[in-house]
Amino acid sequence: MTTIGQPRLTHLEQADRYGYYVQRGLISAEHLARIREAFARLQRDVKPEWDKPFQTYYPNVIEFDDAFAELIDHPGILEGVFQVVGQEAQIYSNEILVSKPNQGTMAWHRDKMSIGRHCPNQFLKLAIFLDHVAADGGPTGVIPESHFDIYKGEEFYPHKIDFTAGPGDVLAFGAATLHRAGFHSPSRPNRPVIFLTYVPWWMKQPDYYTGRSCEKLLKSASPLRRQLLGVQLRPEVSLDLHTA
Ligand SMILES: O=C(O)CCC(=O)C(=O)O
């Protein structure tokens, strides 16, 4: 196909310029159906690590069901992750956050500024949406270009984007990008979102992080998954080489 006009920005260029990128409809309907079933089972069988009036948190969901685990090495997800974080990417954390109707919004914040103030794109968080999320249904919001000045907060708020997601959409943003869960009206259902965060191989999780144990997944993990789970780099990846 002939490209007319300017080529599309890559995921990396979008993350650099705007602090986030979007992949619409990335997860197939068949996979989403399995994810929804796994989520229903998770809610029945697992006690969340916290359950607050506005939000419920389930860490380490990839160990719970293959439908979640298959997201970590989903080719479309890795395309963006490898561009932005690099070929040596690994998972830093994975969880489901369920926003609940609460009449309010979460506060705008940045993640892990110990990392973000130096290299925002080396801590890349992907929000993966199971269902449509309306503007008043607890949409994840991001503020474009807020990663450029970590000493500013409120000045950026008027420029927010409340991401009204469709099923299977992905919204990826770096550590220094302001984000939050937006207004969640009492008339809207609970809003689960799967979050996967990727970092380079050489970055460590803090010891207080509770979601890292993946014994079951590791028993049959491919070389790619062993890398993503932080055990061993794939043989073809070397920190001494740069490959895009
Ligand atoms: O639930 C959301 O939409 C936002 C989550 C969030 O702010 C975070 O993961 O740091």
Ligand as a Chemical Component Dictionary entry (heavy atoms), coordinates in Angstrom:
data_LIG
# 
_chem_comp.id                   LIG 
_chem_comp.type                 NON-POLYMER 
_chem_comp.pdbx_formal_charge   0 
_chem_comp.three_letter_code    LIG 
# 
loop_
_chem_comp_atom.comp_id 
_chem_comp_atom.atom_id 
_chem_comp_atom.alt_atom_id 
_chem_comp_atom.type_symbol 
_chem_comp_atom.charge 
_chem_comp_atom.model_Cartn_x 
_chem_comp_atom.model_Cartn_y 
_chem_comp_atom.model_Cartn_z 
_chem_comp_atom.pdbx_ordinal 
LIG O1 O1 O 0 -7.715 2.844 37.605 1  
LIG C1 C1 C 0 -7.314 3.740 36.840 2  
LIG O2 O2 O 0 -7.910 4.070 35.828 3  
LIG C2 C2 C 0 -6.037 4.482 37.170 4  
LIG C3 C3 C 0 -5.080 3.653 37.922 5  
LIG C4 C4 C 0 -3.903 4.403 38.435 6  
LIG O3 O3 O 0 -3.967 5.568 38.665 7  
LIG C5 C5 C 0 -2.645 3.719 38.620 8  
LIG O4 O4 O 0 -2.543 2.529 38.289 9  
LIG O5 O5 O 0 -1.675 4.345 39.108 10 
# 
loop_
_chem_comp_bond.comp_id 
_chem_comp_bond.atom_id_1 
_chem_comp_bond.atom_id_2 
_chem_comp_bond.value_order 
_chem_comp_bond.pdbx_ordinal 
LIG O1 C1 DOUB 1 
LIG C1 O2 SING 2 
LIG C1 C2 SING 3 
LIG C2 C3 SING 4 
LIG C3 C4 SING 5 
LIG C4 O3 DOUB 6 
LIG C4 C5 SING 7 
LIG C5 O4 DOUB 8 
LIG C5 O5 SING 9 
# 
